[in-house]
Amino acid sequence: MFSEELGLVVEVFRSDIGSMADCFESFGVACEVLGVTTKEPRFVLKDGGEIVLDKEVAALRDAWEATSFELDRLQANPKCVAEEQAGLAARKGMNFEVNFSVRETNWAILTMKNKPRVAVIRQEGSNGDREMVAAFHLAGFSVTDVAMSDLADQRITLDDFRGAAFVGGFSYADVLDSAKGWAGTIRHREQLRDQFTKFFERDDTFSLGICNGCQLLALLGVVPFAQDELSGVEQPRFVHNESGRYESRFVTVKLAESPSIMLKGMTGSRLGVW
């Protein structure tokens, strides 16, 4: 692992160490017990039974992160960097809660002939579209990969779909701001604007925006849902972070009651998301 070769550290209950080792051995994979987890936030390293290092985890983390924080001060808001560095010692683990059953889609649904159709829509610079197609396919939908040029040239229309999923990435490299170029191609083309407005106004459709796709829906006024989706009324914006840089962090989100069919039966769950 530490020589950048393929390796993995796995934490298991002490009672499972034997069965875990047997499992690895059955596949010809070498494994060793590296240590044990303790309740105290201390890191103790021994060599042949002799303690060679005994430090608080917070102190070791500060030493490990020190160089990174110095670099951060040169490229981000120093105030935000100082706040994060000061908060490391008090950082705790996340608590998750799942209030719904996670199970595979019923085979009868996967083999249906007339599945609801979903358009996975992408623009120049988008990514994650194949993963999105796979996810909807595994959920029992009939999925079509749709480029914005298909809609602009009317090779495909949204009239044939019950759902539209807008993928993430960096449409037009975000040169004009996050998803602003993508939104502009819809807002400033009458045919596209009318087509999307008609789709959003139907009572038998749903939409999903991920990352850049969510930014797009916000710019179109769909998030939050306005009376006239593309009018600009109640239009939120994703603006620059106070830190002055792009932030990608793993956080927990608690799901409140929602009319969204994507979140049905998940109220109260606390999940980890990027």
Backbone hydrogen bonds in HBPLUS format (Angstrom, degrees):
<---DONOR---> <-ACCEPTOR-->    atom                        ^
c    i                          cat <-CA-CA->   ^        H-A-AA   ^      H-
h    n   atom  resd res      DA  || num        DHA   H-A  angle D-A-AA Bond
n    s   type  num  typ     dist DA aas  dist angle  dist       angle   num
A0004-GLU N   A0001-MET O   3.14 MM   3  5.31 148.9  2.24 112.5 113.1     1
A0016-ASP N   A0013-PHE O   2.85 MM   3  5.32 153.6  1.92 113.0 121.7     2
A0017-ILE N   A0014-ARG O   3.24 MM   3  5.38 168.3  2.26 108.3 111.9     3
A0020-MET N   A0016-ASP O   2.91 MM   4  5.99 156.3  1.97 154.5 161.9     4
A0021-ALA N   A0017-ILE O   2.91 MM   4  6.09 160.2  1.95 151.0 156.1     5
A0022-ASP N   A0018-GLY O   2.97 MM   4  6.22 156.6  2.03 148.5 155.2     6
A0023-CYS N   A0019-SER O   2.99 MM   4  6.15 149.4  2.09 140.0 148.0     7
A0024-PHE N   A0020-MET O   3.07 MM   4  6.41 162.0  2.10 152.9 156.1     8
A0025-GLU N   A0021-ALA O   2.93 MM   4  6.11 163.3  1.96 149.9 155.2     9
A0026-SER N   A0022-ASP O   2.92 MM   4  6.09 147.7  2.03 144.8 152.7    10
A0027-PHE N   A0024-PHE O   3.05 MM   3  5.40 143.7  2.19 105.3 115.8    11
A0029-VAL N   A0024-PHE O   2.94 MM   5  5.06 168.3  1.95 144.5 141.0    12
A0028-GLY N   A0025-GLU O   2.97 MM   3  4.88 161.3  2.00 104.8 109.8    13
A0042-ARG N   A0040-GLU O   2.78 MM   2  5.56 139.7  1.94 105.4  93.5    14
A0057-VAL N   A0041-PRO O   2.96 MM  16  5.59 172.1  1.97 132.4 134.7    15
A0043-PHE N   A0055-LYS O   2.77 MM  12  5.50 170.3  1.78 173.3 174.8    16
A0055-LYS N   A0043-PHE O   3.13 MM  12  5.50 159.5  2.17 149.4 150.7    17
A0045-LEU N   A0053-LEU O   2.84 MM   8  5.03 161.2  1.87 144.5 150.1    18
A0052-VAL N   A0045-LEU O   2.86 MM   7  5.80 164.8  1.88 157.8 163.0    19
A0053-LEU N   A0045-LEU O   3.33 MM   8  5.03 144.7  2.46 142.5 139.4    20
A0047-ASP N   A0050-GLU O   2.78 MM   3  5.16 158.1  1.83 144.0 149.3    21
A0050-GLU N   A0047-ASP O   3.15 MM   3  5.16 162.5  2.18 108.6 110.5    22
A0059-ALA N   A0056-GLU O   3.12 MM   3  5.39 121.2  2.48 102.0 115.5    23
A0060-LEU N   A0056-GLU O   3.17 MM   4  6.55 159.8  2.22 153.9 159.4    24
A0061-ARG N   A0057-VAL O   2.84 MM   4  6.04 156.3  1.89 152.9 160.1    25
A0062-ASP N   A0058-ALA O   2.95 MM   4  6.14 155.6  2.01 144.4 150.9    26
A0063-ALA N   A0059-ALA O   3.11 MM   4  6.37 156.2  2.17 144.0 149.8    27
A0064-TRP N   A0060-LEU O   2.91 MM   4  6.13 157.2  1.97 147.5 154.2    28
A0065-GLU N   A0061-ARG O   2.85 MM   4  5.98 157.2  1.90 153.7 159.2    29
A0066-ALA N   A0062-ASP O   2.97 MM   4  5.77 121.3  2.33 138.8 151.3    30
A0069-PHE N   A0065-GLU O   2.95 MM   4  6.21 158.9  1.99 163.1 169.8    31
A0070-GLU N   A0066-ALA O   3.08 MM   4  6.37 151.3  2.16 148.1 155.8    32
A0071-LEU N   A0067-THR O   3.08 MM   4  6.40 154.5  2.14 149.1 155.5    33
A0072-ASP N   A0068-SER O   2.86 MM   4  6.13 151.8  1.94 145.8 154.8    34
A0073-ARG N   A0069-PHE O   3.03 MM   4  6.27 147.5  2.14 145.3 152.0    35
A0074-LEU N   A0071-LEU O   3.03 MM   3  5.37 144.9  2.16 106.0 116.3    36
A0075-GLN N   A0072-ASP O   3.03 MM   3  5.27 147.8  2.13 105.8 115.4    37
A0076-ALA N   A0072-ASP O   2.83 MM   4  5.59 124.9  2.13 161.9 169.2    38
A0077-ASN N   A0243-SER O   2.77 MM 166  4.78 157.4  1.82 139.2 143.0    39
A0080-CYS N   A0077-ASN O   3.02 MM   3  5.48 120.7  2.38 111.9 125.2    40
A0081-VAL N   A0077-ASN O   3.12 MM   4  6.45 156.7  2.18 153.5 160.8    41
A0082-ALA N   A0078-PRO O   2.92 MM   4  6.11 159.5  1.96 150.0 154.7    42
A0083-GLU N   A0079-LYS O   3.07 MM   4  6.30 153.8  2.14 144.3 151.4    43
A0084-GLU N   A0080-CYS O   3.02 MM   4  6.25 158.0  2.07 147.5 152.7    44
A0085-GLN N   A0081-VAL O   2.98 MM   4  6.19 161.7  2.02 150.5 155.8    45
A0086-ALA N   A0082-ALA O   2.96 MM   4  6.10 158.4  2.01 147.2 152.9    46
A0087-GLY N   A0083-GLU O   3.05 MM   4  6.16 137.7  2.24 137.9 148.9    47
A0087-GLY N   A0084-GLU O   3.18 MM   3  5.08 126.2  2.49  91.7 105.7    48
A0088-LEU N   A0085-GLN O   3.43 MM   3  5.52 160.0  2.47 101.6 107.3    49
A0090-ALA N   A0087-GLY O   3.24 MM   3  5.53 132.2  2.48 103.5 115.1    50
A0091-ARG N   A0088-LEU O   3.16 MM   3  5.19 160.2  2.20 104.5 110.5    51
A0097-GLU N   A0270-ARG O   2.93 MM 173  4.74 164.0  1.96 130.7 134.6    52
A0270-ARG N   A0097-GLU O   2.69 MM 173  4.74 149.7  1.78 130.4 141.1    53
A0109-ILE N   A0106-ASN O   2.97 MM   3  5.42 132.2  2.21 108.2 120.3    54
A0110-LEU N   A0106-ASN O   3.16 MM   4  6.57 157.3  2.21 149.8 156.5    55
A0111-THR N   A0107-TRP O   3.04 MM   4  6.19 138.8  2.22 145.9 155.4    56
A0112-MET N   A0109-ILE O   3.25 MM   3  5.27 168.5  2.26 106.8 109.6    57
A0142-SER N   A0116-PRO O   3.02 MM  26  5.95 172.6  2.02 145.7 148.1    58
A0162-ARG N   A0117-ARG O   2.91 MM  45  5.60 157.4  1.96 145.5 151.6    59
A0163-GLY N   A0117-ARG O   3.20 MM  46  6.53 146.9  2.32 149.8 153.6    60
A0118-VAL N   A0142-SER O   2.88 MM  24  6.18 156.6  1.93 157.7 161.3    61
A0144-THR N   A0118-VAL O   2.98 MM  26  6.34 154.2  2.04 165.0 170.5    62
A0119-ALA N   A0163-GLY O   2.93 MM  44  6.23 163.7  1.96 142.8 143.6    63
A0165-ALA N   A0119-ALA O   2.83 MM  46  6.17 167.2  1.85 159.3 162.3    64
A0120-VAL N   A0144-THR O   2.96 MM  24  6.13 167.5  1.97 159.1 163.3    65
A0146-VAL N   A0120-VAL O   2.92 MM  26  5.74 174.9  1.92 148.6 148.1    66
A0121-ILE N   A0165-ALA O   2.76 MM  44  5.95 154.2  1.83 158.0 167.0    67
A0167-VAL N   A0121-ILE O   3.39 MM  46  6.53 166.4  2.41 168.4 169.5    68
A0122-ARG N   A0146-VAL O   3.00 MM  24  6.44 149.7  2.09 157.1 164.9    69
A0148-MET N   A0122-ARG O   3.04 MM  26  6.21 137.6  2.23 165.1 176.4    70
A0126-SER N   A0123-GLN O   2.91 MM   3  5.39 162.7  1.94 143.7 142.1    71
A0172-TYR N   A0124-GLU O   2.69 MM  48  5.56 155.5  1.74 144.5 152.5    72
A0170-PHE N   A0125-GLY O   3.08 MM  45  5.11 165.3  2.10 135.3 130.8    73
A0127-ASN N   A0168-GLY O   2.93 MM  41  5.80 165.9  1.95 133.5 135.8    74
A0132-MET N   A0128-GLY O   3.06 MM   4  6.26 151.6  2.15 144.1 152.2    75
A0133-VAL N   A0129-ASP O   2.91 MM   4  6.14 157.1  1.97 147.0 152.9    76
A0134-ALA N   A0130-ARG O   2.97 MM   4  6.19 161.2  2.01 147.2 152.0    77
A0135-ALA N   A0131-GLU O   2.96 MM   4  6.18 155.4  2.02 145.4 151.9    78
A0136-PHE N   A0132-MET O   3.08 MM   4  6.34 167.0  2.10 155.2 157.2    79
A0137-HIS N   A0133-VAL O   2.93 MM   4  6.07 154.1  1.99 148.2 156.4    80
A0138-LEU N   A0134-ALA O   2.94 MM   4  6.14 158.7  1.98 150.4 155.2    81
A0139-ALA N   A0135-ALA O   3.12 MM   4  6.32 125.8  2.43 134.1 148.2    82
A0139-ALA N   A0136-PHE O   3.12 MM   3  4.94 134.2  2.34  90.9 104.1    83
A0141-PHE N   A0136-PHE O   3.06 MM   5  5.56 163.9  2.08 150.4 149.6    84
A0140-GLY N   A0137-HIS O   3.10 MM   3  5.32 160.2  2.14 105.6 111.7    85
A0150-ASP N   A0147-ALA O   2.88 MM   3  5.27 135.4  2.08 107.3 119.7    86
A0152-ALA N   A0148-MET O   2.86 MM   4  6.14 158.2  1.91 150.8 157.9    87
A0153-ASP N   A0149-SER O   2.93 MM   4  5.93 156.2  1.99 142.5 147.6    88
A0155-ARG N   A0150-ASP O   2.88 MM   5  5.11 140.3  2.04 154.9 161.2    89
A0156-ILE N   A0150-ASP O   3.32 MM   6  5.60 153.6  2.40 125.8 123.8    90
A0154-GLN N   A0151-LEU O   3.16 MM   3  4.82 152.8  2.23  94.7 102.5    91
A0161-PHE N   A0158-LEU O   3.13 MM   3  5.45 170.4  2.14 116.4 118.8    92
A0206-PHE N   A0162-ARG O   2.98 MM  44  6.59 138.0  2.16 146.4 159.3    93
A0164-ALA N   A0206-PHE O   3.05 MM  42  6.55 144.4  2.19 146.3 157.2    94
A0208-LEU N   A0164-ALA O   2.94 MM  44  6.39 145.1  2.07 155.1 158.8    95
A0166-PHE N   A0208-LEU O   2.73 MM  42  6.15 161.4  1.76 165.8 171.6    96
A0210-ILE N   A0166-PHE O   3.01 MM  44  6.29 169.0  2.02 177.2 177.2    97
A0173-ALA N   A0170-PHE O   2.76 MM   3  4.73 136.5  1.95 140.8 130.1    98
A0174-ASP N   A0171-SER O   2.92 MM   3  5.71 168.9  1.93 123.5 127.1    99
A0175-VAL N   A0172-TYR O   3.18 MM   3  6.30 178.7  2.18 131.2 131.5   100
A0177-ASP N   A0174-ASP O   3.12 MM   3  4.89 160.0  2.16 102.5 108.4   101
A0180-LYS N   A0177-ASP O   3.26 MM   3  5.41 162.3  2.29 112.3 117.4   102
A0183-ALA N   A0179-ALA O   2.93 MM   4  6.13 163.9  1.95 152.2 156.6   103
A0184-GLY N   A0180-LYS O   2.91 MM   4  6.05 147.9  2.01 140.5 149.7   104
A0185-THR N   A0181-GLY O   3.16 MM   4  6.48 144.9  2.28 144.2 151.7   105
A0186-ILE N   A0183-ALA O   3.10 MM   3  5.32 136.4  2.30 100.7 112.6   106
A0187-ARG N   A0183-ALA O   2.85 MM   4  6.09 172.3  1.86 161.2 163.5   107
A0188-HIS N   A0184-GLY O   2.99 MM   4  5.71 164.5  2.02 145.0 149.1   108
A0193-ARG N   A0189-ARG O   2.79 MM   4  5.94 170.4  1.80 167.5 170.9   109
A0194-ASP N   A0190-GLU O   2.90 MM   4  5.97 166.4  1.92 151.8 155.0   110
A0195-GLN N   A0191-GLN O   3.09 MM   4  6.15 149.6  2.18 135.7 144.4   111
A0196-PHE N   A0192-LEU O   2.93 MM   4  6.16 163.8  1.96 158.1 160.4   112
A0197-THR N   A0193-ARG O   2.97 MM   4  6.07 160.7  2.01 147.7 153.8   113
A0198-LYS N   A0194-ASP O   2.99 MM   4  6.06 160.6  2.03 143.9 149.0   114
A0199-PHE N   A0195-GLN O   3.10 MM   4  6.31 152.3  2.18 138.7 146.3   115
A0200-PHE N   A0196-PHE O   2.91 MM   4  6.15 168.4  1.92 158.4 160.1   116
A0201-GLU N   A0197-THR O   3.02 MM   4  6.12 143.9  2.15 145.2 154.8   117
A0202-ARG N   A0199-PHE O   3.27 MM   3  5.48 148.9  2.37 102.8 111.4   118
A0213-GLY N   A0210-ILE O   2.77 MM   3  4.76 148.4  1.87 137.2 126.6   119
A0214-CYS N   A0211-CYS O   2.97 MM   3  5.19 126.8  2.26 102.5 116.2   120
A0215-GLN N   A0211-CYS O   3.08 MM   4  6.51 155.0  2.15 151.6 158.8   121
A0216-LEU N   A0212-ASN O   2.95 MM   4  6.22 146.6  2.06 140.4 149.8   122
A0217-LEU N   A0213-GLY O   3.06 MM   4  6.35 160.2  2.10 144.5 148.3   123
A0218-ALA N   A0214-CYS O   2.98 MM   4  6.24 148.5  2.08 146.3 155.1   124
A0219-LEU N   A0215-GLN O   3.04 MM   4  6.29 157.2  2.09 146.2 151.7   125
A0220-LEU N   A0216-LEU O   2.95 MM   4  6.26 137.8  2.14 146.0 158.8   126
A0222-VAL N   A0217-LEU O   2.86 MM   5  5.16 137.8  2.04 164.0 162.2   127
A0223-VAL N   A0217-LEU O   3.35 MM   6  5.79 142.8  2.49 118.4 116.1   128
A0221-GLY N   A0218-ALA O   3.04 MM   3  5.09 152.7  2.12 100.7 109.3   129
A0231-SER N   A0228-ASP O   3.06 MM   3  5.47 166.8  2.07 126.2 126.5   130
A0244-GLY N   A0241-ASN O   2.96 MM   3  5.39 152.5  2.04 109.2 117.8   131
A0251-VAL N   A0273-VAL O   2.87 MM  22  5.59 161.4  1.91 170.6 170.2   132
A0273-VAL N   A0251-VAL O   2.83 MM  22  5.59 163.7  1.86 162.9 168.5   133
A0253-VAL N   A0271-LEU O   2.82 MM  18  5.44 155.1  1.88 154.9 163.3   134
A0271-LEU N   A0253-VAL O   2.99 MM  18  5.44 155.4  2.05 152.2 146.8   135
A0255-LEU N   A0269-SER O   2.89 MM  14  5.55 162.8  1.92 162.8 168.0   136
A0268-GLY N   A0255-LEU O   2.75 MM  13  5.30 175.1  1.75 158.4 157.4   137
A0263-LEU N   A0260-SER O   3.24 MM   3  5.51 150.3  2.34 103.1 110.9   138
A0266-MET N   A0263-LEU O   3.10 MM   3  5.49 150.7  2.19 141.2 136.9   139
A0269-SER N   A0266-MET O   3.10 MM   3  5.78 162.4  2.13 142.1 144.7   140
